[in-house]
């Protein structure tokens, strides 16, 4: 397996992390408020999507980095 450049799996991991960060930014921008009946309106789904993206994407990137390090050590570069 050739690791010159970014593999598709690494790219997907990076996209997931970026999407998670964007979800958190969207949560911060949209904010929360009380409506006319004093009910809290808050986009909780953006928090969950953000955590999902960052955790899954980070795990993919970590596994990809470990696989790359092992391949470099085996080659002896």
C-alpha positions in Angstrom: 0.0 0.0 0.0 1.4 3.4 -1.0 1.0 6.2 1.5 2.3 9.0 -0.7 -0.4 11.7 -0.4 -3.7 11.4 1.4 -5.6 8.2 1.1 -9.4 8.2 0.7 -9.9 7.0 4.3 -7.7 9.8 5.7 -9.6 12.3 3.6 -12.9 11.0 5.0 -11.6 11.4 8.5 -10.5 14.9 7.9 -13.9 15.8 6.4 -15.7 14.3 9.4 -13.5 16.3 11.8 -14.2 19.5 9.8 -17.9 18.8 9.7 -17.9 18.3 13.4 -16.2 21.6 14.0 -18.6 23.3 11.6 -21.5 21.8 13.6 -20.1 23.3 16.8 -19.6 26.6 15.1 -23.2 26.5 13.9 -24.4 25.8 17.4 -22.4 28.8 18.7 -23.7 31.1 16.0 -27.3 30.1 16.2 -27.4 30.1 20.0 -30.3 29.5 22.2 -33.3 31.6 23.2 -36.6 31.6 25.1 -39.7 31.8 22.9 -42.9 33.6 23.8 -44.0 30.8 26.1 -40.7 30.7 28.0 -39.6 27.4 26.3 -35.9 27.1 25.7 -35.1 26.7 21.9 -31.7 25.3 21.4 -30.2 23.3 18.4 -29.0 20.3 20.5 -28.7 18.1 17.4 -25.7 20.3 16.3 -23.9 19.3 19.5 -24.5 15.6 18.9 -23.4 15.9 15.2 -20.3 17.8 16.2 -19.2 15.2 18.8 -19.9 12.4 16.3 -17.9 14.0 13.6 -14.9 14.9 15.8 -14.8 11.5 17.6 -15.3 9.3 14.5 -13.1 11.4 12.3 -10.4 11.6 14.9 -10.4 7.9 15.4 -10.1 7.4 11.6 -7.2 9.8 11.5 -5.5 8.1 14.4 -5.8 4.7 12.9 -4.5 6.1 9.6 -1.5 7.7 11.3 -0.7 4.5 13.1 -0.9 2.4 9.9 1.4 5.0 8.2 3.9 4.9 11.0 4.0 1.1 11.0 4.5 1.0 7.2 7.4 3.5 7.5 9.0 1.5 10.2 8.7 -1.7 8.2 10.2 -0.1 5.1 13.1 1.3 7.1 13.0 4.8 5.8 
